[in-house]
Amino acid sequence: MMEARIRKQTAKQARQLEDWLAKHDAAHPFPANVELTADVAYAEDARPAHRMDIYRIRGSEGRRPVLVNFHGGGFLLGHKEANRLFCADLCQRGFLVFGVEYPLAPQASIFQILRDLTQAVEKAVELCPAYGGDPEQISLCGDSAGAYLCVYLAALQNSTALAKAAGVESCRVPFRGLGLISGMFYTRKPDSIGIFLPAQIYGRGWRRHPFRPYMNPEHPEVIGHLPPTLLVTADGDFLRHYSRQYAAALQRAGRPYRLIDIQGTKKLPHAFAAMLPELPESQEANAAMAEFLRSTDRT
């Protein structure tokens, strides 16, 4: 019964997202100086869920740091095109950007999603020199569920215990930094997310899964293996408390981080910096993210 309700609600939200994106993109044209190469396959099957878009400045020369972006949607919906203008914005701020599609839960578990995204990152590293990117300067960014995926991909890279429990072979390339917008970091809190999400993304037997201890993103094997991390939230973001809690956990763990928590007279929606990059507050946050990730990429 609960699964049927979740599917119905997810389908409704997906339709609403498509309607909103059509109106938003019509009102905010894609920048003319950004070249978009769409739907590049990163897996041999070339499924729609295994494709990515590449954003670069037309006529640019030299090598740029590389940013790989994962869209949000609570693991259950969303697609890479939702972050099209955000990826273009970060491209204009000095990055070669890869916007990655991935399969959604519950058809794919979080472990399969992480395995697929490992493929995507390694394909981006392989391709980036041909597009003017530096394969030694790779950072990750994501909003909502995409931020969770950034955290775990980065931690898997440096923790053999975590990789073994997840059954995921870690990426071979080191990540220089993370940019996390309105992160859905916590999946097991006794709240509206934790009540239904674990079975959807970890599987029905999640309570007995060897990964269970690491479902807490504050576990030392997770938080202790993260590169420099920037978190973005704002008054109005319904997951603002997640970002603030995770920033405090990063501080306790002695990890390098920065929290951008925008407060003012206007409440901003969840994932505002990715979904509404034209807003002044988003421009402020995205400029700070670009500066932060560039600084972590200096050799």
ChimeraX attribute file (.defattr): number of C-alpha atoms within 10 A of each C-alpha:
attribute: neighborCount
match mode: 1-to-1
recipient: residues
	/A:1	5
	/A:2	8
	/A:3	12
	/A:4	9
	/A:5	10
	/A:6	15
	/A:7	13
	/A:8	12
	/A:9	11
	/A:10	17
	/A:11	14
	/A:12	11
	/A:13	16
	/A:14	17
	/A:15	11
	/A:16	11
	/A:17	16
	/A:18	15
	/A:19	11
	/A:20	13
	/A:21	16
	/A:22	11
	/A:23	10
	/A:24	14
	/A:25	13
	/A:26	10
	/A:27	9
	/A:28	12
	/A:29	9
	/A:30	15
	/A:31	12
	/A:32	10
	/A:33	14
	/A:34	19
	/A:35	16
	/A:36	19
	/A:37	13
	/A:38	14
	/A:39	19
	/A:40	17
	/A:41	19
	/A:42	24
	/A:43	15
	/A:44	7
	/A:45	10
	/A:46	12
	/A:47	14
	/A:48	13
	/A:49	19
	/A:50	21
	/A:51	20
	/A:52	25
	/A:53	22
	/A:54	24
	/A:55	24
	/A:56	25
	/A:57	22
	/A:58	11
	/A:59	8
	/A:60	13
	/A:61	10
	/A:62	9
	/A:63	18
	/A:64	23
	/A:65	23
	/A:66	29
	/A:67	31
	/A:68	27
	/A:69	28
	/A:70	27
	/A:71	29
	/A:72	28
	/A:73	20
	/A:74	20
	/A:75	25
	/A:76	22
	/A:77	17
	/A:78	22
	/A:79	21
	/A:80	21
	/A:81	18
	/A:82	21
	/A:83	25
	/A:84	20
	/A:85	21
	/A:86	23
	/A:87	30
	/A:88	27
	/A:89	24
	/A:90	22
	/A:91	25
	/A:92	18
	/A:93	16
	/A:94	19
	/A:95	28
	/A:96	27
	/A:97	33
	/A:98	30
	/A:99	29
	/A:100	27
	/A:101	27
	/A:102	25
	/A:103	23
	/A:104	21
	/A:105	20
	/A:106	17
	/A:107	12
	/A:108	18
	/A:109	18
	/A:110	21
	/A:111	18
	/A:112	20
	/A:113	20
	/A:114	24
	/A:115	19
	/A:116	19
	/A:117	25
	/A:118	22
	/A:119	18
	/A:120	25
	/A:121	24
	/A:122	16
	/A:123	16
	/A:124	27
	/A:125	21
	/A:126	12
	/A:127	16
	/A:128	22
	/A:129	16
	/A:130	9
	/A:131	20
	/A:132	19
	/A:133	25
	/A:134	19
	/A:135	19
	/A:136	15
	/A:137	23
	/A:138	28
	/A:139	28
	/A:140	27
	/A:141	29
	/A:142	26
	/A:143	30
	/A:144	24
	/A:145	25
	/A:146	24
	/A:147	26
	/A:148	25
	/A:149	27
	/A:150	29
	/A:151	25
	/A:152	22
	/A:153	25
	/A:154	24
	/A:155	24
	/A:156	26
	/A:157	21
	/A:158	20
	/A:159	17
	/A:160	15
	/A:161	14
	/A:162	21
	/A:163	20
	/A:164	14
	/A:165	16
	/A:166	22
	/A:167	15
	/A:168	20
	/A:169	16
	/A:170	22
	/A:171	19
	/A:172	12
	/A:173	15
	/A:174	16
	/A:175	23
	/A:176	24
	/A:177	28
	/A:178	28
	/A:179	29
	/A:180	31
	/A:181	32
	/A:182	32
	/A:183	31
	/A:184	23
	/A:185	25
	/A:186	21
	/A:187	21
	/A:188	17
	/A:189	12
	/A:190	10
	/A:191	10
	/A:192	10
	/A:193	14
	/A:194	13
	/A:195	12
	/A:196	16
	/A:197	20
	/A:198	20
	/A:199	17
	/A:200	20
	/A:201	23
	/A:202	23
	/A:203	18
	/A:204	11
	/A:205	9
	/A:206	15
	/A:207	13
	/A:208	8
	/A:209	13
	/A:210	14
	/A:211	19
	/A:212	15
	/A:213	14
	/A:214	18
	/A:215	18
	/A:216	17
	/A:217	21
	/A:218	19
	/A:219	13
	/A:220	14
	/A:221	20
	/A:222	22
	/A:223	22
	/A:224	17
	/A:225	18
	/A:226	27
	/A:227	21
	/A:228	20
	/A:229	25
	/A:230	23
	/A:231	24
	/A:232	28
	/A:233	29
	/A:234	28
	/A:235	18
	/A:236	15
	/A:237	20
	/A:238	14
	/A:239	21
	/A:240	20
	/A:241	15
	/A:242	17
	/A:243	26
	/A:244	20
	/A:245	14
	/A:246	19
	/A:247	22
	/A:248	14
	/A:249	16
	/A:250	20
	/A:251	13
	/A:252	10
	/A:253	15
	/A:254	11
	/A:255	17
	/A:256	14
	/A:257	19
	/A:258	18
	/A:259	16
	/A:260	18
	/A:261	16
	/A:262	18
	/A:263	13
	/A:264	9
	/A:265	6
	/A:266	11
	/A:267	12
	/A:268	21
	/A:269	17
	/A:270	22
	/A:271	27
	/A:272	22
	/A:273	26
	/A:274	28
	/A:275	21
	/A:276	20
	/A:277	24
	/A:278	15
	/A:279	13
	/A:280	11
	/A:281	19
	/A:282	21
	/A:283	18
	/A:284	14
	/A:285	25
	/A:286	22
	/A:287	14
	/A:288	17
	/A:289	26
	/A:290	20
	/A:291	14
	/A:292	19
	/A:293	26
	/A:294	20
	/A:295	13
	/A:296	18
	/A:297	17
	/A:298	9
	/A:299	6
